[in-house]
Amino acid sequence: MFGCDRKLYAQGGVDFLTAQACIQLQGGLRPDQVALGVPATERAAGSGHVSPGVVNNALDCLAAGTNCGSYRPTTTWPGIRGAMTWSVNWDATAGYALADTIAAHLRTMP
């Protein structure tokens, strides 16, 4: 899928998450209206599964310009705090690894 910079990024990486969220943010949504949505586990995904650490890196990249991949947005959105899974039941089968990891990281963000 195309990102903010009109380049293609494959699902499953920090560049994809960052470049896709950037489209929404540059399109006028406030940071508090944007959430990174990912499948909770590999079994919950047809494609696009990422580790919680990749989600945390994408949030850092969007908020502060740190932990980015090859794509770095031209601006940052310090107010971004959104991440979600579309199946908490799958996360439960993995001991809430996604929710617990991302929630702990969100608490450290300014």
Secondary structure, DSSP 4 states (H G I P E B T S, - for coil): -B-TTS-B--SSSHHHHHHHHHHHHHTT--GGG-EEEE-SSGGG-SS----HHHHHHHHHHHHHS-S--S---SS--TT--EEEES-HHHHHHTTTHHHHHHHHHHTT--
